Amino acid sequence: MKPVGRFLQRFHTTIFILFIVACLAVAVLLLYRILSNASVDPNYKSPITAGFIDQATLDRINALHSSQGPYPEVPVATGRISPFAE
């Protein structure tokens, strides 16, 4: 019994840290298993109905600047420049 007591007295911090790390690893694995097994019923139908976009809004979206094209020119400010404006 004395060798076991001496072992625990000498390595109690290391054993405690290993125990905590093992518990956290088990918790992560269990959560991963729960989340990976969660699935939606194939017969589920969302209560949210799709909206619609009118033609004016669609034209405004299509007129937006594309990141693939050249950047539009920025007009040079005249007079005083506000440091808070872009």
C-alpha positions, 0 to 999 in steps of 0.5 A: 500500500505504501508504494501506491501512496508514494506513487500518488503523492509524487504524480497526483498533479500529472494524473489529475491533468491526464484525467481532465484531458481524457474527460474533455476528449470523451466529451468532444467525441460524444458531442461529435457523435451526437452532431453527426448523427443528427439528421432532418426528417426527409418529410420535413417541410419548412414553414417559411415560404419563399418571397419574391423580388420585383423587377426594379429590385432585380435590376438594381441587384444586377447593376451592382459592381462585380468583383471580377470587373474593373473598379469604378473611378472614385471622384477626387474630393475638393475643399475640406475632406472629412476624416470620418467619411470614406 
